[in-house]
Amino acid sequence: MIVVNGGSSSGKSGIIRCLQAVLPDPWLALGTDTLIEAMPASMKASGGGIELAADGEVSVGPEFRTLEAAWIEGVAAMARAGARVVVDEVFLGGPYSQQRWQKALGGLRVLWVGVRCDAAVAADREAARGDRTAGMAASQAESVHEGVVYDLEVDTTHAESMACARAVAAHVT
């Protein structure tokens, strides 16, 4: 199990795609976006679900947290059943978010990876993508790492996804 945490547009998805290419065994890539895409549209427009403010701030309600908790347990069950899983996460709750994963993944070998990226660089990537709310990358660049403990950190500010993936792959046993 690999859990990759970083802010929006930090380069997590690119690293994960490269990891899937360089690791010798097949790995499933799952992430917060996977969960959000699976939710009904009503969850993306209600106080109980997930809301993206015009400035990029993300707020989640109790219905989202309930589904997210079930999803985390489901991902853990897949790993316990033998699937190799790499998770693309955004720890909006900092250490609380990591603790929820740690509890669910108890007993499993997990590599915790932090993906850092300078806020201005992430904001430029966000603008170039065109599919993200402006401000999200800058607001998450540091906050998602506060209080989180990693086995390994990579910085995509100047490093390519493949170089970061190789650094992560070197820690996978």
VMD Tcl script that builds the backbone (N, CA, C; Angstrom):
set m [mol new atoms 519]
animate dup $m
set s [atomselect $m all]
$s set {name element resname resid chain x y z} {
  {N N MET 1 A 0.849 -1.169 0.000}
  {CA C MET 1 A 0.000 0.000 0.000}
  {C C MET 1 A 0.892 1.229 0.000}
  {N N ILE 2 A 0.575 2.158 -0.878}
  {CA C ILE 2 A 1.273 3.446 -0.912}
  {C C ILE 2 A 0.198 4.527 -0.804}
  {N N VAL 3 A 0.388 5.449 0.122}
  {CA C VAL 3 A -0.516 6.582 0.240}
  {C C VAL 3 A 0.284 7.827 -0.125}
  {N N VAL 4 A -0.173 8.506 -1.183}
  {CA C VAL 4 A 0.483 9.698 -1.698}
  {C C VAL 4 A -0.403 10.891 -1.357}
  {N N ASN 5 A 0.139 11.833 -0.590}
  {CA C ASN 5 A -0.618 13.007 -0.174}
  {C C ASN 5 A 0.036 14.271 -0.703}
  {N N GLY 6 A -0.795 15.155 -1.228}
  {CA C GLY 6 A -0.309 16.457 -1.675}
  {C C GLY 6 A -1.476 17.312 -2.097}
  {N N GLY 7 A -1.219 18.572 -2.258}
  {CA C GLY 7 A -2.267 19.499 -2.659}
  {C C GLY 7 A -2.657 19.328 -4.116}
  {N N SER 8 A -3.732 19.975 -4.475}
  {CA C SER 8 A -4.220 19.963 -5.849}
  {C C SER 8 A -3.131 20.485 -6.780}
  {N N SER 9 A -2.979 19.835 -7.922}
  {CA C SER 9 A -2.023 20.223 -8.965}
  {C C SER 9 A -0.566 20.129 -8.529}
  {N N SER 10 A -0.306 19.318 -7.495}
  {CA C SER 10 A 1.073 19.154 -7.033}
  {C C SER 10 A 1.839 18.134 -7.862}
  {N N GLY 11 A 1.127 17.315 -8.638}
  {CA C GLY 11 A 1.785 16.314 -9.470}
  {C C GLY 11 A 1.593 14.881 -9.017}
  {N N LYS 12 A 0.696 14.667 -8.057}
  {CA C LYS 12 A 0.463 13.320 -7.528}
  {C C LYS 12 A 0.026 12.339 -8.610}
  {N N SER 13 A -0.936 12.712 -9.412}
  {CA C SER 13 A -1.470 11.793 -10.424}
  {C C SER 13 A -0.407 11.399 -11.442}
  {N N GLY 14 A 0.423 12.339 -11.840}
  {CA C GLY 14 A 1.502 12.036 -12.775}
  {C C GLY 14 A 2.507 11.068 -12.172}
  {N N ILE 15 A 2.847 11.289 -10.914}
  {CA C ILE 15 A 3.764 10.381 -10.228}
  {C C ILE 15 A 3.165 8.987 -10.153}
  {N N ILE 16 A 1.886 8.904 -9.831}
  {CA C ILE 16 A 1.235 7.600 -9.696}
  {C C ILE 16 A 1.200 6.868 -11.034}
  {N N ARG 17 A 0.902 7.572 -12.121}
  {CA C ARG 17 A 0.937 6.927 -13.444}
  {C C ARG 17 A 2.334 6.390 -13.750}
  {N N CYS 18 A 3.352 7.173 -13.415}
  {CA C CYS 18 A 4.730 6.720 -13.630}
  {C C CYS 18 A 5.065 5.543 -12.713}
  {N N LEU 19 A 4.588 5.571 -11.485}
  {CA C LEU 19 A 4.803 4.442 -10.568}
  {C C LEU 19 A 4.224 3.160 -11.153}
  {N N GLN 20 A 3.026 3.262 -11.704}
  {CA C GLN 20 A 2.406 2.083 -12.304}
  {C C GLN 20 A 3.266 1.543 -13.448}
  {N N ALA 21 A 4.003 2.418 -14.117}
  {CA C ALA 21 A 4.851 2.002 -15.227}
  {C C ALA 21 A 6.172 1.394 -14.748}
  {N N VAL 22 A 6.714 1.869 -13.622}
  {CA C VAL 22 A 8.043 1.409 -13.198}
  {C C VAL 22 A 8.021 0.287 -12.170}
  {N N LEU 23 A 6.942 0.146 -11.420}
  {CA C LEU 23 A 6.890 -0.941 -10.437}
  {C C LEU 23 A 6.695 -2.266 -11.167}
  {N N PRO 24 A 7.362 -3.316 -10.702}
  {CA C PRO 24 A 7.315 -4.587 -11.428}
  {C C PRO 24 A 5.963 -5.295 -11.379}
  {N N ASP 25 A 5.173 -5.046 -10.361}
  {CA C ASP 25 A 3.868 -5.688 -10.231}
  {C C ASP 25 A 2.766 -4.690 -10.552}
  {N N PRO 26 A 1.569 -5.179 -10.891}
  {CA C PRO 26 A 0.460 -4.250 -11.151}
  {C C PRO 26 A -0.048 -3.592 -9.857}
  {N N TRP 27 A -0.274 -2.305 -9.938}
  {CA C TRP 27 A -0.796 -1.514 -8.814}
  {C C TRP 27 A -2.058 -0.795 -9.269}
  {N N LEU 28 A -3.084 -0.836 -8.440}
  {CA C LEU 28 A -4.308 -0.072 -8.689}
  {C C LEU 28 A -4.092 1.358 -8.214}
  {N N ALA 29 A -4.570 2.316 -8.969}
  {CA C ALA 29 A -4.506 3.726 -8.588}
  {C C ALA 29 A -5.913 4.189 -8.229}
  {N N LEU 30 A -6.082 4.588 -6.991}
  {CA C LEU 30 A -7.363 5.087 -6.507}
  {C C LEU 30 A -7.110 6.396 -5.771}
  {N N GLY 31 A -8.112 7.259 -5.762}
  {CA C GLY 31 A -7.888 8.508 -5.062}
  {C C GLY 31 A -9.153 9.249 -4.727}
  {N N THR 32 A -8.935 10.380 -4.100}
  {CA C THR 32 A -10.046 11.236 -3.708}
  {C C THR 32 A -10.918 11.575 -4.907}
  {N N ASP 33 A -10.296 11.837 -6.051}
  {CA C ASP 33 A -11.082 12.145 -7.250}
  {C C ASP 33 A -11.950 10.955 -7.651}
  {N N THR 34 A -11.439 9.726 -7.449}
  {CA C THR 34 A -12.215 8.519 -7.748}
  {C C THR 34 A -13.489 8.505 -6.904}
  {N N LEU 35 A -13.316 8.801 -5.620}
  {CA C LEU 35 A -14.455 8.837 -4.699}
  {C C LEU 35 A -15.449 9.917 -5.109}
  {N N ILE 36 A -14.960 11.099 -5.381}
  {CA C ILE 36 A -15.850 12.220 -5.718}
  {C C ILE 36 A -16.607 11.945 -7.018}
  {N N GLU 37 A -15.923 11.365 -7.999}
  {CA C GLU 37 A -16.584 11.045 -9.267}
  {C C GLU 37 A -17.667 9.991 -9.095}
  {N N ALA 38 A -17.515 9.124 -8.103}
  {CA C ALA 38 A -18.501 8.071 -7.864}
  {C C ALA 38 A -19.739 8.581 -7.135}
  {N N MET 39 A -19.651 9.751 -6.549}
  {CA C MET 39 A -20.771 10.304 -5.780}
  {C C MET 39 A -21.811 10.912 -6.709}
  {N N PRO 40 A -23.056 10.896 -6.265}
  {CA C PRO 40 A -24.095 11.541 -7.075}
  {C C PRO 40 A -23.880 13.056 -7.125}
  {N N ALA 41 A -24.372 13.666 -8.173}
  {CA C ALA 41 A -24.216 15.115 -8.352}
  {C C ALA 41 A -24.754 15.897 -7.162}
  {N N SER 42 A -25.782 15.381 -6.523}
  {CA C SER 42 A -26.362 16.096 -5.380}
  {C C SER 42 A -25.368 16.265 -4.233}
  {N N MET 43 A -24.383 15.360 -4.136}
  {CA C MET 43 A -23.375 15.461 -3.074}
  {C C MET 43 A -22.374 16.585 -3.347}
  {N N LYS 44 A -22.344 17.046 -4.591}
  {CA C LYS 44 A -21.394 18.088 -4.961}
  {C C LYS 44 A -22.031 19.476 -4.894}
  {N N ALA 45 A -23.236 19.515 -4.406}
  {CA C ALA 45 A -23.945 20.796 -4.352}
  {C C ALA 45 A -24.719 20.970 -3.061}
  {N N SER 46 A -24.285 20.238 -2.020}
  {CA C SER 46 A -25.025 20.343 -0.758}
  {C C SER 46 A -24.055 20.516 0.396}
  {N N GLY 47 A -24.551 21.099 1.459}
  {CA C GLY 47 A -23.736 21.302 2.650}
  {C C GLY 47 A -23.301 19.994 3.292}
  {N N GLY 48 A -24.025 18.940 3.042}
  {CA C GLY 48 A -23.664 17.644 3.606}
  {C C GLY 48 A -22.628 16.914 2.788}
  {N N GLY 49 A -22.429 17.348 1.545}
  {CA C GLY 49 A -21.490 16.686 0.647}
  {C C GLY 49 A -20.151 17.400 0.605}
  {N N ILE 50 A -19.747 17.759 -0.590}
  {CA C ILE 50 A -18.479 18.465 -0.786}
  {C C ILE 50 A -18.767 19.721 -1.591}
  {N N GLU 51 A -18.176 20.825 -1.151}
  {CA C GLU 51 A -18.389 22.095 -1.829}
  {C C GLU 51 A -17.057 22.766 -2.109}
  {N N LEU 52 A -16.940 23.305 -3.303}
  {CA C LEU 52 A -15.758 24.066 -3.688}
  {C C LEU 52 A -16.142 25.530 -3.763}
  {N N ALA 53 A -15.545 26.339 -2.915}
  {CA C ALA 53 A -15.833 27.773 -2.910}
  {C C ALA 53 A -15.149 28.439 -4.095}
  {N N ALA 54 A -15.587 29.614 -4.433}
  {CA C ALA 54 A -15.035 30.347 -5.571}
  {C C ALA 54 A -13.539 30.617 -5.414}
  {N N ASP 55 A -13.054 30.675 -4.150}
  {CA C ASP 55 A -11.629 30.937 -3.913}
  {C C ASP 55 A -10.794 29.658 -3.845}
  {N N GLY 56 A -11.433 28.497 -4.103}
  {CA C GLY 56 A -10.710 27.234 -4.100}
  {C C GLY 56 A -10.760 26.473 -2.791}
  {N N GLU 57 A -11.331 27.060 -1.762}
  {CA C GLU 57 A -11.454 26.354 -0.490}
  {C C GLU 57 A -12.439 25.196 -0.639}
  {N N VAL 58 A -12.115 24.085 -0.003}
  {CA C VAL 58 A -12.951 22.893 -0.066}
  {C C VAL 58 A -13.548 22.651 1.313}
  {N N SER 59 A -14.848 22.436 1.361}
  {CA C SER 59 A -15.483 22.071 2.624}
  {C C SER 59 A -16.293 20.803 2.406}
  {N N VAL 60 A -16.248 19.943 3.416}
  {CA C VAL 60 A -16.969 18.682 3.332}
  {C C VAL 60 A -17.907 18.555 4.522}
  {N N GLY 61 A -19.035 17.918 4.273}
  {CA C GLY 61 A -20.038 17.752 5.295}
  {C C GLY 61 A -20.120 16.322 5.791}
  {N N PRO 62 A -21.059 16.068 6.682}
  {CA C PRO 62 A -21.170 14.747 7.311}
  {C C PRO 62 A -21.509 13.609 6.345}
  {N N GLU 63 A -22.310 13.875 5.327}
  {CA C GLU 63 A -22.637 12.814 4.367}
  {C C GLU 63 A -21.396 12.407 3.576}
  {N N PHE 64 A -20.579 13.396 3.215}
  {CA C PHE 64 A -19.328 13.102 2.530}
  {C C PHE 64 A -18.429 12.264 3.431}
  {N N ARG 65 A -18.281 12.672 4.685}
  {CA C ARG 65 A -17.412 11.957 5.625}
  {C C ARG 65 A -17.867 10.509 5.812}
  {N N THR 66 A -19.163 10.280 5.841}
  {CA C THR 66 A -19.681 8.917 5.989}
  {C C THR 66 A -19.287 8.063 4.785}
  {N N LEU 67 A -19.497 8.587 3.593}
  {CA C LEU 67 A -19.125 7.840 2.384}
  {C C LEU 67 A -17.613 7.674 2.275}
  {N N GLU 68 A -16.882 8.700 2.651}
  {CA C GLU 68 A -15.426 8.632 2.596}
  {C C GLU 68 A -14.894 7.555 3.546}
  {N N ALA 69 A -15.471 7.469 4.752}
  {CA C ALA 69 A -15.044 6.450 5.713}
  {C C ALA 69 A -15.275 5.049 5.155}
  {N N ALA 70 A -16.416 4.845 4.525}
  {CA C ALA 70 A -16.706 3.545 3.913}
  {C C ALA 70 A -15.750 3.259 2.771}
  {N N TRP 71 A -15.430 4.279 1.978}
  {CA C TRP 71 A -14.506 4.123 0.861}
  {C C TRP 71 A -13.113 3.750 1.359}
  {N N ILE 72 A -12.637 4.429 2.408}
  {CA C ILE 72 A -11.324 4.124 2.986}
  {C C ILE 72 A -11.282 2.670 3.447}
  {N N GLU 73 A -12.331 2.221 4.119}
  {CA C GLU 73 A -12.388 0.823 4.562}
  {C C GLU 73 A -12.394 -0.132 3.373}
  {N N GLY 74 A -13.073 0.262 2.293}
  {CA C GLY 74 A -13.110 -0.565 1.084}
  {C C GLY 74 A -11.746 -0.682 0.433}
  {N N VAL 75 A -11.018 0.426 0.371}
  {CA C VAL 75 A -9.668 0.398 -0.186}
  {C C VAL 75 A -8.778 -0.493 0.679}
  {N N ALA 76 A -8.903 -0.365 1.993}
  {CA C ALA 76 A -8.122 -1.209 2.906}
  {C C ALA 76 A -8.455 -2.683 2.696}
  {N N ALA 77 A -9.734 -2.989 2.476}
  {CA C ALA 77 A -10.148 -4.381 2.237}
  {C C ALA 77 A -9.521 -4.919 0.950}
  {N N MET 78 A -9.456 -4.099 -0.080}
  {CA C MET 78 A -8.806 -4.539 -1.318}
  {C C MET 78 A -7.333 -4.852 -1.071}
  {N N ALA 79 A -6.656 -4.008 -0.297}
  {CA C ALA 79 A -5.247 -4.252 0.009}
  {C C ALA 79 A -5.088 -5.530 0.835}
  {N N ARG 80 A -5.975 -5.734 1.789}
  {CA C ARG 80 A -5.914 -6.958 2.599}
  {C C ARG 80 A -6.190 -8.205 1.758}
  {N N ALA 81 A -6.966 -8.043 0.695}
  {CA C ALA 81 A -7.290 -9.165 -0.190}
  {C C ALA 81 A -6.163 -9.442 -1.188}
  {N N GLY 82 A -5.100 -8.629 -1.138}
  {CA C GLY 82 A -3.948 -8.896 -1.990}
  {C C GLY 82 A -3.688 -7.901 -3.094}
  {N N ALA 83 A -4.559 -6.935 -3.271}
  {CA C ALA 83 A -4.326 -5.927 -4.305}
  {C C ALA 83 A -3.235 -4.963 -3.849}
  {N N ARG 84 A -2.391 -4.604 -4.763}
  {CA C ARG 84 A -1.417 -3.544 -4.507}
  {C C ARG 84 A -2.121 -2.242 -4.886}
  {N N VAL 85 A -2.181 -1.325 -3.934}
  {CA C VAL 85 A -2.954 -0.109 -4.150}
  {C C VAL 85 A -2.088 1.109 -3.837}
  {N N VAL 86 A -2.154 2.085 -4.719}
  {CA C VAL 86 A -1.561 3.387 -4.454}
  {C C VAL 86 A -2.702 4.399 -4.440}
  {N N VAL 87 A -2.768 5.159 -3.358}
  {CA C VAL 87 A -3.869 6.086 -3.145}
  {C C VAL 87 A -3.393 7.520 -3.344}
  {N N ASP 88 A -4.140 8.266 -4.118}
  {CA C ASP 88 A -3.895 9.679 -4.408}
  {C C ASP 88 A -4.801 10.477 -3.472}
  {N N GLU 89 A -4.221 11.087 -2.434}
  {CA C GLU 89 A -5.008 11.744 -1.397}
  {C C GLU 89 A -4.678 13.221 -1.247}
  {N N VAL 90 A -5.616 13.935 -0.670}
  {CA C VAL 90 A -5.445 15.331 -0.286}
  {C C VAL 90 A -5.912 15.412 1.163}
  {N N PHE 91 A -4.970 15.458 2.095}
  {CA C PHE 91 A -5.309 15.456 3.517}
  {C C PHE 91 A -5.766 16.848 3.960}
  {N N LEU 92 A -7.015 17.162 3.637}
  {CA C LEU 92 A -7.559 18.468 4.023}
  {C C LEU 92 A -7.571 18.628 5.541}
  {N N GLY 93 A -7.681 17.514 6.249}
  {CA C GLY 93 A -7.699 17.543 7.713}
  {C C GLY 93 A -6.338 17.294 8.336}
  {N N GLY 94 A -5.273 17.377 7.550}
  {CA C GLY 94 A -3.928 17.190 8.077}
  {C C GLY 94 A -3.763 15.859 8.795}
  {N N PRO 95 A -3.261 15.893 10.037}
  {CA C PRO 95 A -2.988 14.645 10.745}
  {C C PRO 95 A -4.253 13.813 11.006}
  {N N TYR 96 A -5.392 14.466 11.160}
  {CA C TYR 96 A -6.649 13.725 11.351}
  {C C TYR 96 A -6.937 12.856 10.134}
  {N N SER 97 A -6.711 13.396 8.942}
  {CA C SER 97 A -6.926 12.617 7.711}
  {C C SER 97 A -5.984 11.417 7.674}
  {N N GLN 98 A -4.726 11.630 8.026}
  {CA C GLN 98 A -3.775 10.526 8.025}
  {C C GLN 98 A -4.157 9.479 9.066}
  {N N GLN 99 A -4.596 9.905 10.226}
  {CA C GLN 99 A -4.976 8.968 11.288}
  {C C GLN 99 A -6.132 8.071 10.864}
  {N N ARG 100 A -7.076 8.611 10.102}
  {CA C ARG 100 A -8.201 7.798 9.622}
  {C C ARG 100 A -7.685 6.690 8.711}
  {N N TRP 101 A -6.738 7.017 7.828}
  {CA C TRP 101 A -6.142 6.010 6.955}
  {C C TRP 101 A -5.317 5.019 7.771}
  {N N GLN 102 A -4.533 5.517 8.738}
  {CA C GLN 102 A -3.714 4.628 9.560}
  {C C GLN 102 A -4.568 3.601 10.290}
  {N N LYS 103 A -5.690 4.031 10.818}
  {CA C LYS 103 A -6.595 3.121 11.522}
  {C C LYS 103 A -7.116 2.050 10.567}
  {N N ALA 104 A -7.575 2.462 9.401}
  {CA C ALA 104 A -8.135 1.514 8.430}
  {C C ALA 104 A -7.071 0.564 7.889}
  {N N LEU 105 A -5.834 1.048 7.772}
  {CA C LEU 105 A -4.760 0.249 7.171}
  {C C LEU 105 A -3.930 -0.492 8.218}
  {N N GLY 106 A -4.399 -0.491 9.463}
  {CA C GLY 106 A -3.669 -1.163 10.533}
  {C C GLY 106 A -3.299 -2.593 10.158}
  {N N GLY 107 A -2.034 -2.948 10.390}
  {CA C GLY 107 A -1.568 -4.288 10.086}
  {C C GLY 107 A -1.010 -4.447 8.683}
  {N N LEU 108 A -1.224 -3.462 7.819}
  {CA C LEU 108 A -0.701 -3.506 6.452}
  {C C LEU 108 A 0.601 -2.703 6.370}
  {N N ARG 109 A 1.462 -3.113 5.469}
  {CA C ARG 109 A 2.665 -2.315 5.210}
  {C C ARG 109 A 2.263 -1.154 4.314}
  {N N VAL 110 A 2.573 0.045 4.772}
  {CA C VAL 110 A 2.177 1.252 4.050}
  {C C VAL 110 A 3.388 2.160 3.893}
  {N N LEU 111 A 3.563 2.671 2.696}
  {CA C LEU 111 A 4.571 3.693 2.430}
  {C C LEU 111 A 3.833 5.022 2.331}
  {N N TRP 112 A 4.158 5.950 3.213}
  {CA C TRP 112 A 3.526 7.267 3.254}
  {C C TRP 112 A 4.408 8.250 2.491}
  {N N VAL 113 A 3.857 8.839 1.433}
  {CA C VAL 113 A 4.628 9.721 0.559}
  {C C VAL 113 A 3.978 11.104 0.520}
  {N N GLY 114 A 4.789 12.117 0.793}
  {CA C GLY 114 A 4.332 13.495 0.664}
  {C C GLY 114 A 4.813 14.070 -0.657}
  {N N VAL 115 A 3.902 14.678 -1.403}
  {CA C VAL 115 A 4.266 15.328 -2.667}
  {C C VAL 115 A 4.126 16.829 -2.449}
  {N N ARG 116 A 5.268 17.488 -2.460}
  {CA C ARG 116 A 5.291 18.931 -2.270}
  {C C ARG 116 A 5.492 19.630 -3.607}
  {N N CYS 117 A 4.996 20.848 -3.674}
  {CA C CYS 117 A 5.182 21.680 -4.857}
  {C C CYS 117 A 5.001 23.123 -4.419}
  {N N ASP 118 A 5.887 23.977 -4.871}
  {CA C ASP 118 A 5.768 25.391 -4.570}
  {C C ASP 118 A 4.371 25.884 -4.956}
  {N N ALA 119 A 3.761 26.671 -4.080}
  {CA C ALA 119 A 2.381 27.126 -4.295}
  {C C ALA 119 A 2.209 27.858 -5.628}
  {N N ALA 120 A 3.174 28.679 -6.008}
  {CA C ALA 120 A 3.058 29.433 -7.265}
  {C C ALA 120 A 3.128 28.496 -8.470}
  {N N VAL 121 A 3.994 27.488 -8.399}
  {CA C VAL 121 A 4.106 26.520 -9.491}
  {C C VAL 121 A 2.821 25.707 -9.596}
  {N N ALA 122 A 2.302 25.255 -8.458}
  {CA C ALA 122 A 1.053 24.497 -8.460}
  {C C ALA 122 A -0.093 25.347 -9.010}
  {N N ALA 123 A -0.118 26.628 -8.657}
  {CA C ALA 123 A -1.166 27.526 -9.167}
  {C C ALA 123 A -1.056 27.689 -10.681}
  {N N ASP 124 A 0.164 27.752 -11.198}
  {CA C ASP 124 A 0.350 27.842 -12.651}
  {C C ASP 124 A -0.156 26.570 -13.332}
  {N N ARG 125 A 0.133 25.418 -12.742}
  {CA C ARG 125 A -0.348 24.148 -13.297}
  {C C ARG 125 A -1.880 24.102 -13.265}
  {N N GLU 126 A -2.432 24.572 -12.162}
  {CA C GLU 126 A -3.882 24.603 -12.004}
  {C C GLU 126 A -4.521 25.433 -13.113}
  {N N ALA 127 A -3.955 26.593 -13.395}
  {CA C ALA 127 A -4.484 27.471 -14.442}
  {C C ALA 127 A -4.354 26.814 -15.810}
  {N N ALA 128 A -3.242 26.142 -16.043}
  {CA C ALA 128 A -3.019 25.486 -17.334}
  {C C ALA 128 A -3.985 24.322 -17.546}
  {N N ARG 129 A -4.341 23.630 -16.458}
  {CA C ARG 129 A -5.257 22.495 -16.567}
  {C C ARG 129 A -6.652 22.957 -16.976}
  {N N GLY 130 A -7.096 24.023 -16.363}
  {CA C GLY 130 A -8.400 24.558 -16.705}
  {C C GLY 130 A -9.586 23.799 -16.137}
  {N N ASP 131 A -9.333 22.737 -15.373}
  {CA C ASP 131 A -10.446 21.945 -14.836}
  {C C ASP 131 A -10.529 22.021 -13.316}
  {N N ARG 132 A -9.834 22.974 -12.723}
  {CA C ARG 132 A -9.819 23.130 -11.276}
  {C C ARG 132 A -10.272 24.521 -10.894}
  {N N THR 133 A -10.776 24.632 -9.686}
  {CA C THR 133 A -11.172 25.935 -9.170}
  {C C THR 133 A -9.917 26.722 -8.833}
  {N N ALA 134 A -9.811 27.921 -9.372}
  {CA C ALA 134 A -8.649 28.770 -9.117}
  {C C ALA 134 A -8.501 29.028 -7.624}
  {N N GLY 135 A -7.285 28.884 -7.141}
  {CA C GLY 135 A -7.005 29.123 -5.727}
  {C C GLY 135 A -6.833 27.852 -4.922}
  {N N MET 136 A -7.353 26.735 -5.442}
  {CA C MET 136 A -7.283 25.471 -4.715}
  {C C MET 136 A -5.830 25.035 -4.505}
  {N N ALA 137 A -5.024 25.093 -5.541}
  {CA C ALA 137 A -3.626 24.648 -5.455}
  {C C ALA 137 A -2.853 25.464 -4.430}
  {N N ALA 138 A -2.978 26.766 -4.490}
  {CA C ALA 138 A -2.244 27.621 -3.554}
  {C C ALA 138 A -2.696 27.398 -2.120}
  {N N SER 139 A -4.002 27.247 -1.914}
  {CA C SER 139 A -4.499 27.086 -0.545}
  {C C SER 139 A -4.111 25.734 0.060}
  {N N GLN 140 A -3.887 24.723 -0.785}
  {CA C GLN 140 A -3.566 23.389 -0.271}
  {C C GLN 140 A -2.074 23.074 -0.257}
  {N N ALA 141 A -1.262 23.856 -0.924}
  {CA C ALA 141 A 0.156 23.526 -1.126}
  {C C ALA 141 A 0.874 23.167 0.170}
  {N N GLU 142 A 0.643 23.877 1.221}
  {CA C GLU 142 A 1.296 23.592 2.502}
  {C C GLU 142 A 0.353 22.979 3.526}
  {N N SER 143 A -0.903 23.412 3.519}
  {CA C SER 143 A -1.828 23.007 4.585}
  {C C SER 143 A -2.054 21.500 4.659}
  {N N VAL 144 A -2.017 20.803 3.520}
  {CA C VAL 144 A -2.276 19.353 3.537}
  {C C VAL 144 A -1.121 18.565 4.160}
  {N N HIS 145 A 0.022 19.211 4.361}
  {CA C HIS 145 A 1.192 18.542 4.934}
  {C C HIS 145 A 1.368 18.826 6.419}
  {N N GLU 146 A 0.674 19.829 6.945}
  {CA C GLU 146 A 0.849 20.229 8.341}
  {C C GLU 146 A 0.462 19.098 9.280}
  {N N GLY 147 A 1.426 18.650 10.084}
  {CA C GLY 147 A 1.192 17.608 11.066}
  {C C GLY 147 A 1.193 16.187 10.513}
  {N N VAL 148 A 1.469 16.025 9.226}
  {CA C VAL 148 A 1.470 14.701 8.591}
  {C C VAL 148 A 2.902 14.153 8.598}
  {N N VAL 149 A 3.028 12.857 8.882}
  {CA C VAL 149 A 4.335 12.208 8.949}
  {C C VAL 149 A 4.492 11.304 7.730}
  {N N TYR 150 A 5.644 11.405 7.079}
  {CA C TYR 150 A 5.911 10.647 5.853}
  {C C TYR 150 A 7.127 9.746 6.011}
  {N N ASP 151 A 7.149 8.703 5.196}
  {CA C ASP 151 A 8.348 7.885 5.045}
  {C C ASP 151 A 9.272 8.521 4.017}
  {N N LEU 152 A 8.680 9.251 3.093}
  {CA C LEU 152 A 9.415 9.836 1.981}
  {C C LEU 152 A 8.674 11.067 1.487}
  {N N GLU 153 A 9.421 12.102 1.128}
  {CA C GLU 153 A 8.827 13.275 0.499}
  {C C GLU 153 A 9.541 13.540 -0.818}
  {N N VAL 154 A 8.767 13.946 -1.804}
  {CA C VAL 154 A 9.314 14.362 -3.091}
  {C C VAL 154 A 8.784 15.758 -3.379}
  {N N ASP 155 A 9.513 16.492 -4.195}
  {CA C ASP 155 A 9.108 17.855 -4.527}
  {C C ASP 155 A 9.070 17.980 -6.040}
  {N N THR 156 A 7.897 18.265 -6.564}
  {CA C THR 156 A 7.712 18.343 -8.010}
  {C C THR 156 A 7.911 19.752 -8.564}
  {N N THR 157 A 8.338 20.675 -7.714}
  {CA C THR 157 A 8.544 22.045 -8.170}
  {C C THR 157 A 9.488 22.063 -9.373}
  {N N HIS 158 A 10.575 21.295 -9.279}
  {CA C HIS 158 A 11.563 21.257 -10.355}
  {C C HIS 158 A 11.839 19.842 -10.857}
  {N N ALA 159 A 11.280 18.837 -10.201}
  {CA C ALA 159 A 11.528 17.444 -10.594}
  {C C ALA 159 A 10.373 16.912 -11.435}
  {N N GLU 160 A 10.700 16.098 -12.418}
  {CA C GLU 160 A 9.694 15.467 -13.264}
  {C C GLU 160 A 9.010 14.318 -12.524}
  {N N SER 161 A 7.820 13.980 -12.972}
  {CA C SER 161 A 7.046 12.897 -12.355}
  {C C SER 161 A 7.811 11.585 -12.331}
  {N N MET 162 A 8.502 11.258 -13.420}
  {CA C MET 162 A 9.223 9.988 -13.486}
  {C C MET 162 A 10.347 9.928 -12.457}
  {N N ALA 163 A 11.076 11.006 -12.278}
  {CA C ALA 163 A 12.146 11.028 -11.278}
  {C C ALA 163 A 11.570 10.825 -9.881}
  {N N CYS 164 A 10.450 11.465 -9.595}
  {CA C CYS 164 A 9.793 11.299 -8.297}
  {C C CYS 164 A 9.285 9.866 -8.133}
  {N N ALA 165 A 8.709 9.321 -9.194}
  {CA C ALA 165 A 8.204 7.935 -9.140}
  {C C ALA 165 A 9.345 6.968 -8.874}
  {N N ARG 166 A 10.480 7.174 -9.493}
  {CA C ARG 166 A 11.624 6.282 -9.263}
  {C C ARG 166 A 12.103 6.376 -7.824}
  {N N ALA 167 A 12.073 7.573 -7.249}
  {CA C ALA 167 A 12.448 7.740 -5.841}
  {C C ALA 167 A 11.485 6.967 -4.939}
  {N N VAL 168 A 10.202 7.032 -5.258}
  {CA C VAL 168 A 9.202 6.279 -4.479}
  {C C VAL 168 A 9.398 4.784 -4.679}
  {N N ALA 169 A 9.565 4.357 -5.917}
  {CA C ALA 169 A 9.716 2.937 -6.231}
  {C C ALA 169 A 10.915 2.338 -5.508}
  {N N ALA 170 A 11.961 3.113 -5.292}
  {CA C ALA 170 A 13.144 2.627 -4.582}
  {C C ALA 170 A 12.836 2.268 -3.128}
  {N N HIS 171 A 11.738 2.804 -2.597}
  {CA C HIS 171 A 11.342 2.522 -1.210}
  {C C HIS 171 A 10.294 1.412 -1.101}
  {N N VAL 172 A 9.811 0.901 -2.217}
  {CA C VAL 172 A 8.806 -0.149 -2.213}
  {C C VAL 172 A 9.521 -1.492 -2.104}
  {N N THR 173 A 9.134 -2.260 -1.095}
  {CA C THR 173 A 9.779 -3.570 -0.927}
  {C C THR 173 A 8.843 -4.685 -1.280}
}
mol reanalyze $m
mol bondsrecalc $m
mol representation Tube
mol addrep $m
